Amino acid sequence: MIDAGTLALAALGLPFGAFVLLAVVAPLRRAGRAAGALSVAAVGGSLLAALILWRTFPEAGADTVELAWSWLPAEGGALATVGVLVDSVAAVMLVLVALVSFLVQLYSLGYLEDETAPALGRYFAYHSLFAFSMIGLVLASNFLQMFIFWELVGLCSYLLIGFWYAKPEAARAAVKAFWVTKAGDLGFILGIVLLWAQAGTFGFSELFKMADDKTLPLGGLSLIMFLIYLGAVGKSAQFPLHVWLPDAMEGPTPVSALIHAATMVAAGVYLVTRAYPLFLQTPDVLVLIGWVGAFSALLAATLGLVQADIKRVLAYSTVSQLGYMMAALGAGAVGAGFFHLLTHGLFKALLFLGAGAVIHAVGTNDIWKMGRLFGAMPQTGIVFLVGTLALAGIWPFAGFFSKDAILAGVWEGGLTVPFLMLALTVFLTAFYMFRVVFVVFFATGHAEGHPHDPPLVMGGPLWTLAGLTAGVGILFAVGGGGEEAHGPSWISPLSLGLALAGIAFAWLTYQRRAVSAEMLARRVRPLYVAALRKFWLDDLYGGIYRGVILGLSWVVGWVDRYLVDGLVNLASAWTMRGGDRLRRIQTGRAQDYLYGVAFGLLLVIVWSYWH
């Protein structure tokens, strides 16, 4: 039997090999579909290795398997190592990343069939690098190695969001995503350095052992873990660094499914989960994580209510669900948070790919330009409904169990106000998601063109994800409910009742038209206008950028131009002027130079006499 370390290295190395081939062999990259086939095959091999590792790891006889090689040598041992760390959390996360990457790449072959061959080759080269980076992040054995892959994931996100770089909106969205996430990454790297200065190591195993043995230096640890958490705030789009994710929908829809549903945005949640033994040493930071997560969930759900772009609705939904996960981690329900990360990865990828099938068929993202698509696209309608039911938390779909586990964990953790925010978010989530379902698939309307279900290469991944979303839920329903069984008995009825109320209200408003959406908007006009303006957070950041950063840049430019360059230019001008004056005494006649030497010698004699 192949050992766990070898399987992990295979899962990591196959996408990297595909990227190197596509980056170096230009004819292969320009072949388009051949490049896609290579990338899909490599990620498929990575998925196979991940599945074997996941199935065999519990029988490996060890809780953790770690391979390490010396990287930065120093006196007394290596300053840092590279390697892979496999435990139950990493093994499951590895399967999710490889599975979603494989299905999205397969789906992309159909979704981007009209792209030119060179662009398609570039797309799959970026995809392969992203898969390698995300798998490397999952398997990293220390903070320093994780940060390197963390930054590679950010680079790939920039490249994929801006894939259609000739489109100004896509180019701006890519830059926005890059810089906003970098704001959090500054805290992450500073926290890593301070942690190393305190503990003398970057390694997870060593740090966790120190935490268990109570030998971890606690001085300044709360600040350190807060700084590390800032990295998760950026990647997982938590308030106030959530503003990049909705704009990132300017990239191709498969990119949205890959990066902004199950992998990149989940990296922040995975970071907190991976480093949880350290966060346990700082209860104040955990409470902050819980409150920020709950507030992010409610804020994003409110913003999702007013969006007309189907992908932006899903984007705000992603921010909201990431808030659920963070709230669970802050309340101490780490198992519930990680469980929701896994189920959300499945049904949110399904929803994004389903939205992509709709966009591919009708040529628009605007839900108000769609309508009655269920008759023309029944398969897409069914799988989208499965994903929506799971996201809304309807029994027996996977989202019901993971969402209830979070609510129970937050309640048991004593975070009463965050619990109430999350409970309200349950109602809002069901309402805005079924608003999309009714408007797009059932309500009166007419979509342009000739809508039709996608081809098999796109439909296969949709049905696979729908089957997994339903199947995981059924397994938990048959098995007794899982994590949420540890919470109060009234949590499940409350949660399900709020979700059903949201669905009913959406049906009355957008299907039956018994409630006027315009009237509702007028009744809560201040809140409605604020949501349309994204609560002016983007305006605030824009004002800071224009008024502070550009102002500071102007000051720095002025200093550089007129002080630094001015002094240099003044010195050079004086040198040139002095040289011009001095050259006039150069006659070229030997007798003049002899007179000059004699006069100089005379001056030296006189000076010597007087001194």
C-alpha angles and dihedrals in degrees: 000000000000111000123242095250093055092048091050091050090048091052089050098042102047097067090043090053090051091050093050092050093048092045096047104032102065097185090055092049091049092050092081105196092038089055089050092050091051093049093046091048092050094049089044089056089048090052091050091051090047092051093049090048092049093049096044101036097082089056093048091094096236135084092218135025116196132181117188137177128189112259111164108030120209140161111294094017142322118327089211138002136203125219146103130286117200123187133143093281094049093044094055094042090050091057092050094050094046093044096050092042091052096047093045092050091049090049090049091063088069100031094053098036091123094057118107116258097251092050091048091051091051090049094054092044088057090046092053092049090049093051090050092048095048093046089048090052091052094048098040113132097202142027096253093053090045091053092053092053088041089060092044089055089052091050092050090049089054092049095046097043088051094042090121089051094164087068107085094212092054093047092050092046091052092051092045092051091047097051099040092052089046089059088063093040091061088063091045096055092043090051091050092052093047091048091052090049089053101041103023095230142076095201120116094213093052093045093048091049090051089050091050092047092047090237096116110115107247098194107117091352093130091057091046094051091045089055091049089048089056088067089056090048090058099043096041093044098239123168123311095016094049095099096093099061102067091049089050087073087085088086123084112294094245087058089054090052093048104041105024102041115035112004126025098031089045089057092084092052089046090051092055090044093049093047094040096119087062094045088053087066090061109052092171091061091048091054089051090050090052095050095044090047094052092045091049090051093052095041094051092046089054091051091048091061094071103039120118096186108087092213093050090053088055091044093056088044088057091052089049095050092046086055089056090054093048092047090054092050091049090052092051096254094124093156092054092048093050091044090055090048089059098044092042090052090060102044096037092052086049092052094048093048090046090052088049090055089053093047090046090054102042102027098230140086094208111108091203089063091056131066143148091020094145092083093051096036107030096155092051090046092053096049092044090051090051090053092046093050090051092048092047089052101244119165129278097019121101095253092061093063098041093045092049090048089056094048090049092047094049091048093048089047090062096245096135100165093046087049090055091048091051092047090054088048089057089062094044093047093054091045099051095040094051088044084065093044095051096042096045104036109021116014125091111283144103128239120209122244125016108306116207139163115274124260121268094266088062098031094052095064090045094055092042092055092043090052092049092047092052095036096053090050093049091050091054092044091053092042095055105267106292121223099004091065087080093063131080115293093240094061096081097048090046093049095045092045092052091048093049090048089054091050092048092049091050090050092051091047105041106019107033094025088217089134120047114232089200090054091050090051091052093049092055097028097145091053092041093052091045091052091049088053090046088244087294092280093128089048089051092052090045090052091049090049095048099036102036111019097037090040091052089046089054091051092048090047092050092049091048094046101042106023107030097030090033093059092045092048091047092052091048091048091052090048092051092047092048091048090050091053094045096049090062090072090058103096099163093232118124096215091057090054090047090053088050093052091048092049091049092049089051091053091051091052092049092047091049091050094053093046 
